[in-house]
């Protein structure tokens, strides 16, 4: 009987040890799971603040006070950072992808998807920050063959016309977010998808007053 009791105790102890090891291994395994990084998104509070500033500016310059275009270049280029802001309803009407300038990187790559550079210098192949007034509609060799001239209203972007920086669509631009990949980079023009331009083109054409496009990185 003593031998039987001894064997029984050994079996019980071994079983408890195995169970404890399983629990420990499970805890270690769970702790080793990679932490999923949350996809960044548009900061609505910041967007509303920019929209308030944009409204004051548009009103003072007798520009369109129904809506404007806000482009938040502080966001990753694979995210929707091209915003149609509705002043009357105080909300975002729509969001799209938009490309920026490649600078010294390869044309059509996404090398600066999360760290773009900006310049007002001709030949820099970079986008320029600041407020623009969208001007004459014309024919483009890109996308759906529609472009809008961009009149830079600040010292940071007043070379836009001589640099041939215009607003147009591009076949390479996606209709949906591509994060963590970035949007293709051109030579400084804000570029959107063909379908996005089809939607926005009619809005711009129906605007009775000049439309504001504000490109910022803050």
ABEGO torsion letter per residue (X at the ends): XAAAAAAAAAAAAAAAAAAAAAAAAAAAAAAABBBBBBBBBBBAAAAAAAAAAAAAAAAAAGBBAABBBBBBAABBAABBABBBBBAAAGBBABBBBBBBBAEABBBGBAAAAABBBBBABBGAGBBBBEBBBBBBBBBBABEAGBBBBBBBABAAAAAAAAAGBBBBBBAABBABBAOABBBBBBAGBBBBBAAAAAAAAAAAAABABBBBBBBBBX
